[in-house]
Amino acid sequence: MSKVLLDTSLEKYFNDCYDMFGTDGWATLVGDLRANAVNVNSVEYTTDADNLHFRKGQLAVLAQIINLEESIKTAHDQALADEQITEEVE
């Protein structure tokens, strides 16, 4: 049996995220963003310093979305661990 957070709203948030990550749409979106990141990461089409900084921002946003699933899993694991530590202290 998997562990459940005592904070039901936070647990619902994590479960909603996991439901989203399990959809075909999420897989398609992440795949498309990964493909786009390759093009954005190319300096070949960079015209000047402003464009380079713009591309850097685009890559940061793409990375945040592409890595969201792992970030959520890590945050959930940390919340569970924090809750367990709190229970042990009490």
KEVO-767998 format. One line per 2 residues: their letters; for each residue x, y, z of N, C-alpha, C. Coordinates in Angstrom, 3 decimals, always signed. Each point is the difference from the previous one (the first is absolute). Layout:
BEGIN
A> X/Y/Z/X/Y/Z/X/Y/Z ~ ...
END
This chain:
BEGIN
MS> +0.830/-1.177/+0.000/-0.830/+1.177/+0.000/+0.877/+1.243/+0.000 ~ -0.343/+0.981/-0.827/+0.801/+1.204/-0.075/-0.341/+0.942/+1.146
KV> +0.948/+0.831/+0.334/-0.190/+0.947/+1.093/-0.855/+1.168/-0.487 ~ -0.774/+0.564/+0.912/-0.881/+1.115/-0.314/+0.298/+1.128/+0.980
LL> +0.066/+1.210/-0.522/+0.233/+1.158/+0.858/-1.216/+0.310/+0.848 ~ +0.240/+0.504/+1.187/-1.099/+0.421/+0.865/-0.686/+1.253/-0.550
DT> +0.753/+0.861/-0.663/-0.557/+1.193/-0.627/-0.720/-0.441/-1.279 ~ -1.317/-0.124/+0.092/-0.767/-0.563/-1.124/+0.038/+0.879/-1.245
SL> +0.070/+1.316/+0.171/+0.054/+0.869/-1.184/+1.327/-0.162/-0.723 ~ +1.079/-0.160/+0.747/+1.307/-0.227/-0.621/+0.049/-1.373/-0.660
EK> -0.572/-0.999/+0.655/-0.050/-1.342/-0.582/-0.815/+0.015/-1.291 ~ -1.104/+0.753/-0.009/-0.821/+0.112/-1.208/+0.799/+0.654/-1.122
YF> +0.762/+1.039/+0.345/+0.842/+0.676/-0.994/+0.968/-0.993/-0.651 ~ +0.699/-0.767/+0.824/+0.946/-0.981/-0.544/-0.727/-1.047/-0.841
ND> -1.134/-0.495/+0.475/-0.748/-1.004/-0.763/-0.501/+0.556/-1.320 ~ -0.448/+1.255/+0.000/-0.426/+0.632/-1.255/+1.159/+0.099/-0.982
CY> +1.171/+0.342/+0.515/+1.188/+0.061/-0.867/+0.323/-1.374/-0.570 ~ -0.025/-1.030/+0.853/+0.294/-1.356/-0.476/-1.022/-0.439/-1.044
DM> -1.265/+0.362/+0.188/-1.023/-0.314/-1.011/+0.339/+0.666/-1.327 ~ +0.416/+1.266/+0.061/+0.358/+0.734/-1.220/+1.201/-0.652/-0.682
FG> +1.020/-0.374/+0.783/+1.200/-0.592/-0.578/-0.300/-1.332/-0.683 ~ -1.071/-0.667/+0.401/-0.354/-1.301/-0.573/-0.780/+0.083/-1.298
TD> -0.280/+1.205/-0.479/-0.804/+0.127/-1.215/+0.867/-0.010/-1.258 ~ -0.618/-0.391/-1.098/+0.679/+0.043/-1.295/+0.340/+1.441/-0.367
GW> -0.880/+0.924/+0.364/+0.232/+1.408/-0.309/+1.266/+0.537/+0.650 ~ +0.237/-0.387/+1.254/+1.215/+0.439/+0.687/+1.231/-0.554/-0.701
AT> -0.041/-1.271/-0.351/+1.138/-0.624/-0.690/+0.263/+0.695/-1.331 ~ -1.062/+0.340/-0.723/+0.150/+0.693/-1.279/+0.594/+1.385/+0.205
LV> -0.524/+0.730/+0.981/+0.511/+1.343/+0.286/+1.477/-0.025/+0.347 ~ +0.399/-0.882/+0.900/+1.401/-0.068/+0.408/+0.880/-0.401/-1.185
GD> -0.470/-0.921/-0.811/+0.762/-0.390/-1.189/+0.186/+1.156/-0.962 ~ -1.057/+0.761/-0.220/+0.090/+1.167/-0.882/+0.947/+1.055/+0.575
LR> -0.096/+0.226/+1.299/+0.869/+1.000/+0.618/+1.459/-0.418/-0.045 ~ +0.266/-1.291/+0.169/+1.385/-0.488/-0.114/+0.546/+0.248/-1.404
AN> -0.834/-0.255/-1.007/+0.421/+0.225/-1.384/+0.228/+1.491/-0.249 ~ -0.885/+0.844/+0.536/+0.160/+1.441/-0.177/+1.231/+0.526/+0.723
AV> +0.325/-0.592/+1.124/+1.161/+0.450/+0.771/+1.284/-0.153/-0.807 ~ +0.075/-1.029/-0.816/+1.185/-0.204/-0.839/+0.166/+1.174/-0.952
NV> -1.101/+0.453/-0.594/+0.071/+1.135/-0.937/+0.297/+1.308/+0.719 ~ -0.625/+0.210/+1.138/+0.214/+1.231/+0.764/+1.439/+0.062/+0.503
NS> +0.580/-1.143/+0.314/+1.343/-0.064/+0.557/+1.087/+0.221/-1.056 ~ -0.371/+0.134/-1.242/+0.967/+0.194/-1.070/+0.402/+1.473/-0.099
VE> +1.287/+0.263/+0.033/+0.466/+1.377/-0.173/+0.076/+0.372/-1.478 ~ -0.229/-0.950/-0.848/+0.081/+0.231/-1.444/-0.951/+1.112/-0.450
YT> -1.179/+0.060/+0.624/-0.995/+0.984/-0.412/-0.058/+1.216/+0.930 ~ +0.952/+0.104/+0.918/+0.046/+1.126/+0.915/+0.545/+1.209/-0.738
TD> -0.746/+1.104/+0.063/+0.362/+1.187/-0.782/+0.831/+1.014/+0.777 ~ -0.224/+0.098/+1.321/+0.740/+0.966/+0.813/-0.094/-0.396/+1.467
AD> +0.576/+0.825/+0.863/+0.026/-0.309/+1.433/-1.411/-0.046/+0.588 ~ -0.879/+0.902/-0.440/-1.371/-0.008/+0.505/-0.704/-1.301/-0.357
NL> +0.212/-0.450/-1.228/-0.616/-1.252/-0.436/+0.567/-1.181/+0.781 ~ +1.287/+0.068/+0.313/+0.632/-1.061/+0.787/-0.626/-0.069/+1.397
HF> -0.215/+1.155/+0.628/-0.623/+0.029/+1.323/-1.456/-0.475/-0.065 ~ -0.688/+0.354/-1.081/-1.375/-0.463/-0.186/-0.031/-1.525/-0.094
RK> +0.913/-0.566/-0.770/+0.076/-1.454/-0.135/+0.336/-0.665/+1.335 ~ +0.855/+0.648/+0.778/+0.343/-0.524/+1.317/-1.248/-0.081/+0.875
GQ> -0.841/+1.026/-0.065/-1.257/-0.005/+0.744/-0.937/-1.087/-0.486 ~ -0.077/-0.161/-1.315/-0.838/-1.055/-0.566/+0.459/-1.368/+0.506
LA> +1.291/-0.226/+0.012/+0.536/-1.284/+0.460/-0.309/-0.237/+1.475 ~ +0.051/+1.059/+0.794/-0.306/-0.145/+1.426/-1.455/-0.436/+0.192
VL> -0.909/+0.593/-0.753/-1.414/-0.359/+0.104/-0.220/-1.424/-0.502 ~ +0.603/-0.332/-1.132/-0.129/-1.360/-0.533/+0.521/-1.028/+0.995
AQ> +1.150/+0.279/+0.605/+0.585/-0.935/+0.966/-0.915/-0.173/+1.208 ~ -0.611/+1.102/+0.450/-0.885/-0.091/+1.164/-1.191/-0.905/-0.296
II> -0.575/+0.121/-1.173/-1.155/-0.831/-0.357/+0.433/-1.448/-0.246 ~ +1.083/-0.170/-0.732/+0.483/-1.352/-0.307/+0.351/-0.759/+1.278
NL> +0.539/+0.705/+0.987/+0.426/-0.629/+1.254/-1.066/+0.041/+1.092 ~ -1.188/+0.481/-0.321/-1.044/+0.156/+1.006/-0.354/-1.321/+0.683
EE> -0.123/-1.058/-0.765/-0.381/-1.284/+0.586/+0.992/-0.434/+1.077 ~ +1.271/+0.094/-0.296/+1.017/-0.396/+0.976/+0.001/+0.954/+1.192
SI> -0.218/+1.275/-0.251/-0.058/+0.991/+1.078/-1.159/-0.289/+0.952 ~ -1.146/-0.366/-0.563/-1.166/-0.309/+0.822/+0.247/-1.264/+0.823
KT> +0.581/-1.013/-0.621/+0.306/-1.230/+0.734/+0.955/+0.278/+1.155 ~ +1.012/+0.810/-0.242/+0.962/+0.348/+1.038/-0.675/+0.782/+1.128
AH> -0.845/+0.957/-0.358/-0.709/+0.797/+1.009/-0.937/-0.878/+0.826 ~ -0.675/-0.948/-0.647/-0.909/-0.904/+0.707/+0.792/-0.880/+0.970
DQ> +1.083/-0.565/-0.475/+0.840/-0.830/+0.866/+0.511/+0.801/+1.196 ~ +0.394/+1.246/-0.244/+0.504/+0.843/+1.078/-1.109/+0.323/+1.002
AL> -1.193/+0.281/-0.502/-1.131/+0.282/+0.892/-0.323/-1.211/+0.868 ~ +0.041/-1.179/-0.598/-0.240/-1.225/+0.773/+1.086/-0.203/+1.059
AD> +1.243/+0.234/-0.386/+1.108/-0.164/+0.937/-0.103/+1.021/+1.131 ~ -0.327/+1.245/-0.337/-0.147/+1.039/+1.023/-1.120/-0.348/+0.970
EQ> -1.082/-0.514/-0.540/-1.130/-0.369/+0.847/+0.365/-1.155/+0.933 ~ +0.767/-0.941/-0.511/+0.422/-1.140/+0.822/+0.921/+0.468/+1.126
IT> +0.912/+0.915/-0.313/+0.906/+0.529/+1.018/-0.800/+0.723/+1.077 ~ -0.990/+0.779/-0.426/-0.851/+0.722/+0.945/-0.738/-0.968/+0.921
EE> -0.496/-1.086/-0.572/-0.725/-1.000/+0.802/+0.927/-0.672/+0.989 ~ +1.239/-0.258/-0.396/+0.958/-0.663/+0.876/+0.409/+0.898/+1.152
VE> +0.066/+1.315/-0.248/+0.390/+0.952/+1.032/-1.112/+0.156/+1.038 ~ -1.223/-0.026/-0.475/-1.144/+0.176/+0.902/-0.145/-1.237/+0.809
END
